[in-house]
């Protein structure tokens, strides 16, 4: 009987460790994104305003009164959380009190594509 209780305790402990390890890995994968894929999404959706290198100097961006963000400005970008970057891509500039000229990409890009763009931005 004691051996069964020890076995059950060990099995439950192992299951709990595996659950938390898997949950942690899943959360990291969901939050990380793929910078290479994000670059592709950037070229198709963001480059016209943010420019090919993410400096905010794209052809359409040059025409705007409020200039697009320079993603290569490490000091400024390091002050922005991943959640903030996701939110502004998802909901547009107005959702975070920025220019409404920054369009919302919800419905156009998947959450995974938005995380990929965020990873690309972080790679600059």
Backbone as CSV, one residue per row, in Angstrom:
resi,resn,N_x,N_y,N_z,CA_x,CA_y,CA_z,C_x,C_y,C_z
1,UNK,0.817,-1.189,0.000,0.000,0.000,0.000,0.865,1.258,0.000
2,UNK,1.930,1.252,0.812,2.833,2.393,0.875,3.521,2.609,-0.474
3,UNK,3.864,1.502,-1.155,4.519,1.604,-2.452,3.594,2.238,-3.496
4,UNK,2.313,1.933,-3.411,1.339,2.510,-4.336,1.232,4.013,-4.101
5,UNK,1.198,4.428,-2.845,1.104,5.850,-2.517,2.339,6.600,-3.016
6,UNK,3.519,6.013,-2.869,4.755,6.638,-3.349,4.712,6.742,-4.870
7,UNK,4.282,5.669,-5.520,4.183,5.685,-6.982,3.220,6.784,-7.453
8,UNK,2.070,6.882,-6.825,1.081,7.897,-7.202,1.643,9.295,-6.977
9,UNK,2.317,9.506,-5.862,2.918,10.815,-5.577,3.962,11.184,-6.627
10,UNK,4.796,10.219,-6.987,5.815,10.471,-8.008,5.168,10.754,-9.361
11,UNK,4.148,9.995,-9.708,3.466,10.186,-10.995,2.798,11.554,-11.055
12,UNK,2.150,11.964,-9.969,1.499,13.278,-9.932,2.533,14.400,-10.007
13,UNK,3.626,14.231,-9.298,4.692,15.236,-9.330,5.281,15.377,-10.716
14,UNK,5.556,14.246,-11.352,6.087,14.273,-12.713,5.094,14.925,-13.670
15,UNK,3.819,14.602,-13.530,2.787,15.188,-14.392,2.716,16.696,-14.215
16,UNK,2.818,17.153,-12.977,2.768,18.592,-12.714,3.972,19.294,-13.341
17,UNK,5.149,18.707,-13.198,6.354,19.299,-13.789,6.218,19.364,-15.306
18,UNK,5.746,18.304,-15.938,5.579,18.281,-17.392,4.538,19.295,-17.848
19,UNK,3.454,19.430,-17.083,2.407,20.400,-17.436,2.974,21.810,-17.437
20,UNK,3.668,22.193,-16.373,4.205,23.551,-16.284,5.304,23.793,-17.312
21,UNK,6.119,22.795,-17.598,7.167,22.953,-18.617,6.541,23.152,-19.992
22,UNK,5.526,22.367,-20.303,4.841,22.490,-21.592,4.127,23.826,-21.704
23,UNK,3.452,24.229,-20.638,2.741,25.505,-20.638,3.714,26.651,-20.842
24,UNK,4.857,26.607,-20.191,5.869,27.648,-20.324,6.407,27.710,-21.758
25,UNK,6.689,26.538,-22.347,7.189,26.505,-23.716,6.148,27.042,-24.692
26,UNK,4.887,26.682,-24.475,3.817,27.163,-25.339,3.690,28.669,-25.240
27,UNK,3.751,29.214,-24.043,3.643,30.667,-23.862,4.793,31.375,-24.560
28,UNK,6.015,30.827,-24.450,7.161,31.438,-25.115,7.006,31.392,-26.626
29,UNK,6.536,30.263,-27.139,6.353,30.138,-28.579,5.279,31.108,-29.068
30,UNK,4.216,31.273,-28.294,3.147,32.172,-28.685,3.606,33.616,-28.648
31,UNK,4.486,33.953,-27.730,4.884,35.344,-27.590,6.087,35.705,-28.457
32,UNK,6.841,34.707,-28.927,8.085,34.989,-29.618,7.966,35.514,-31.025
33,UNK,7.430,34.750,-31.912,7.353,35.140,-33.308,8.622,34.796,-34.060
34,UNK,8.538,34.870,-35.385,9.638,34.532,-36.272,10.019,35.776,-37.066
35,UNK,11.209,36.299,-36.827,11.643,37.547,-37.465,11.716,37.432,-38.983
36,UNK,12.122,36.277,-39.498,12.195,36.090,-40.948,10.817,36.172,-41.599
37,UNK,9.862,35.504,-40.997,8.488,35.584,-41.497,7.940,36.991,-41.319
38,UNK,8.310,37.630,-40.215,7.865,39.001,-39.958,8.385,39.976,-40.993
39,UNK,9.591,39.741,-41.464,10.154,40.600,-42.516,9.303,40.502,-43.784
40,UNK,8.883,39.277,-44.112,8.031,39.090,-45.292,6.700,39.831,-45.141
41,UNK,6.118,39.747,-43.962,4.856,40.452,-43.696,5.093,41.960,-43.758
42,UNK,6.209,42.407,-43.208,6.587,43.823,-43.239,6.661,44.346,-44.677
43,UNK,7.309,43.588,-45.555,7.470,44.014,-46.949,6.101,44.215,-47.597
44,UNK,5.171,43.325,-47.315,3.851,43.387,-47.950,2.920,44.426,-47.315
45,UNK,3.099,44.726,-46.018,2.103,45.530,-45.313,2.612,46.801,-44.643
46,UNK,3.882,46.868,-44.319,4.389,47.961,-43.484,5.427,48.833,-44.179
47,UNK,6.122,48.251,-45.131,7.275,48.907,-45.746,6.930,50.241,-46.394
48,UNK,5.751,50.375,-46.974,5.406,51.619,-47.674,5.437,52.824,-46.732
49,UNK,5.183,52.617,-45.459,5.268,53.726,-44.489,6.551,53.664,-43.654
50,UNK,6.877,52.467,-43.158,8.019,52.330,-42.252,9.348,52.157,-42.973
51,UNK,9.313,51.980,-44.292,10.545,51.870,-45.065,11.139,50.480,-45.044
52,UNK,12.034,50.191,-45.992,12.608,48.845,-46.110,13.444,48.433,-44.893
53,UNK,14.049,49.393,-44.226,14.875,49.088,-43.051,14.165,49.417,-41.740
54,UNK,12.888,49.811,-41.805,12.126,50.120,-40.592,12.460,51.464,-39.972
55,UNK,13.008,52.383,-40.755,13.430,53.686,-40.224,12.317,54.744,-40.266
56,UNK,11.123,54.351,-40.731,10.023,55.308,-40.820,10.129,56.212,-42.028
57,UNK,10.884,55.774,-43.038,11.156,56.620,-44.198,10.639,56.024,-45.506
58,UNK,9.548,55.272,-45.431,8.970,54.711,-46.643,8.338,55.800,-47.498
59,UNK,8.076,55.516,-48.766,7.534,56.541,-49.660,6.205,57.128,-49.173
60,UNK,5.318,56.306,-48.657,4.043,56.831,-48.138,4.267,57.549,-46.811
61,UNK,5.181,57.052,-46.011,5.474,57.672,-44.724,6.020,59.077,-44.853
62,UNK,6.758,59.320,-45.922,7.332,60.652,-46.152,6.254,61.698,-46.412
63,UNK,5.078,61.260,-46.834,3.979,62.172,-47.136,3.108,62.478,-45.917
64,UNK,3.318,61.743,-44.830,2.476,61.898,-43.651,2.954,63.044,-42.760
65,UNK,2.000,63.749,-42.174,2.332,64.822,-41.231,3.013,64.238,-39.991
66,UNK,2.460,63.158,-39.470,3.066,62.443,-38.347,3.899,61.313,-38.933
67,UNK,5.197,61.359,-38.734,6.100,60.373,-39.315,5.942,59.012,-38.622
68,UNK,6.018,57.938,-39.395,5.960,56.593,-38.808,7.148,56.366,-37.866
69,UNK,6.952,55.465,-36.938,8.005,55.149,-35.964,9.261,54.622,-36.662
70,UNK,10.400,55.021,-36.125,11.693,54.494,-36.557,12.005,53.306,-35.663
71,UNK,11.798,52.120,-36.183,11.993,50.908,-35.392,13.450,50.634,-35.089
72,UNK,14.359,51.356,-35.722,15.784,51.134,-35.462,16.290,51.994,-34.307
73,UNK,15.432,52.855,-33.760,15.794,53.694,-32.622,15.748,52.825,-31.363
74,UNK,16.896,52.235,-31.046,16.965,51.259,-29.944,16.515,51.846,-28.615
75,UNK,16.871,53.094,-28.346,16.500,53.712,-27.072,14.980,53.801,-26.944
76,UNK,14.340,54.271,-27.976,12.879,54.403,-27.937,12.201,53.033,-27.943
77,UNK,12.659,52.152,-28.805,12.021,50.846,-28.943,12.195,49.982,-27.691
78,UNK,13.312,50.141,-26.992,13.523,49.333,-25.786,12.552,49.726,-24.672
79,UNK,11.971,50.914,-24.778,10.985,51.346,-23.789,9.572,50.868,-24.081
80,UNK,9.386,50.188,-25.204,8.063,49.697,-25.585,7.967,48.201,-25.295
81,UNK,6.914,47.802,-24.603,6.737,46.381,-24.289,6.288,45.622,-25.538
82,UNK,6.488,44.316,-25.498,6.014,43.471,-26.588,4.499,43.574,-26.725
83,UNK,3.798,43.654,-25.602,2.337,43.791,-25.638,1.933,45.083,-26.334
84,UNK,2.633,46.172,-26.061,2.336,47.461,-26.690,2.521,47.365,-28.200
85,UNK,3.630,46.780,-28.634,3.893,46.651,-30.063,2.823,45.790,-30.722
86,UNK,2.465,44.686,-30.088,1.404,43.835,-30.623,0.103,44.631,-30.737
87,UNK,-0.213,45.355,-29.683,-1.477,46.100,-29.629,-1.563,47.163,-30.723
88,UNK,-0.479,47.888,-30.960,-0.518,48.949,-31.963,-0.620,48.364,-33.381
89,UNK,-0.008,47.221,-33.619,-0.155,46.576,-34.926,-1.574,46.042,-35.062
90,UNK,-2.066,45.390,-34.046,-3.397,44.795,-34.073,-4.500,45.851,-34.197
91,UNK,-4.440,46.878,-33.342,-5.540,47.834,-33.261,-5.293,49.186,-33.895
92,UNK,-4.083,49.427,-34.396,-3.766,50.714,-35.008,-3.308,51.735,-33.989
93,UNK,-2.820,52.867,-34.483,-2.264,53.899,-33.615,-3.255,54.466,-32.616
94,UNK,-4.507,54.619,-33.046,-5.514,55.210,-32.172,-5.763,54.425,-30.895
95,UNK,-5.552,53.112,-30.931,-5.826,52.276,-29.766,-4.858,52.551,-28.609
96,UNK,-3.702,53.126,-28.925,-2.716,53.453,-27.892,-2.476,54.958,-27.792
97,UNK,-3.396,55.748,-28.361,-3.278,57.201,-28.281,-2.281,57.807,-29.249
98,UNK,-1.919,57.074,-30.263,-0.994,57.570,-31.300,-1.795,57.924,-32.555
99,UNK,-1.107,58.256,-33.616,-1.752,58.675,-34.854,-2.717,57.615,-35.384
100,UNK,-3.901,58.056,-35.747,-4.884,57.151,-36.335,-4.541,56.818,-37.784
101,UNK,-3.504,57.447,-38.315,-3.048,57.101,-39.660,-2.364,55.726,-39.683
102,UNK,-1.901,55.268,-38.505,-1.374,53.905,-38.395,-2.584,52.983,-38.370
103,UNK,-2.781,52.193,-39.450,-3.986,51.363,-39.538,-3.944,50.159,-38.611
104,UNK,-5.128,49.656,-38.300,-5.269,48.413,-37.542,-5.138,47.243,-38.516
105,UNK,-4.423,46.217,-38.092,-4.262,45.040,-38.939,-5.049,43.841,-38.422
106,UNK,-5.881,44.043,-37.390,-6.744,42.941,-36.947,-7.657,42.578,-38.107
107,UNK,-7.831,41.305,-38.317,-8.648,40.853,-39.429,-7.875,40.741,-40.736
108,UNK,-6.780,41.470,-40.861,-5.944,41.374,-42.064,-4.755,40.436,-41.819
109,UNK,-4.175,40.548,-40.622,-3.068,39.676,-40.234,-3.521,38.782,-39.090
110,UNK,-3.003,37.572,-39.047,-3.285,36.688,-37.916,-2.451,37.142,-36.720
111,UNK,-2.809,36.664,-35.542,-2.009,36.968,-34.352,-0.576,36.488,-34.537
112,UNK,-0.412,35.339,-35.178,0.936,34.813,-35.416,1.731,35.758,-36.328
113,UNK,1.105,36.268,-37.365,1.797,37.208,-38.255,2.167,38.489,-37.518
114,UNK,1.298,38.943,-36.633,1.608,40.143,-35.847,2.789,39.871,-34.929
115,UNK,2.823,38.696,-34.291,3.975,38.346,-33.445,5.246,38.267,-34.290
116,UNK,5.119,37.781,-35.533,6.274,37.707,-36.428,6.782,39.111,-36.775
117,UNK,5.869,40.028,-37.071,6.281,41.410,-37.363,6.970,42.003,-36.135
118,UNK,6.405,41.750,-34.971,7.014,42.250,-33.736,8.427,41.688,-33.577
119,UNK,8.613,40.410,-33.881,9.947,39.805,-33.790,10.898,40.455,-34.795
120,UNK,10.386,40.771,-35.995,11.208,41.462,-36.995,11.610,42.839,-36.474
121,UNK,10.654,43.571,-35.916,10.937,44.890,-35.365,12.014,44.799,-34.288
122,UNK,11.882,43.822,-33.402,12.861,43.637,-32.318,14.234,43.252,-32.857
123,UNK,14.287,42.687,-34.071,15.577,42.254,-34.616,16.371,43.411,-35.229
124,UNK,15.725,44.547,-35.415,16.395,45.683,-36.065,17.362,46.387,-35.121
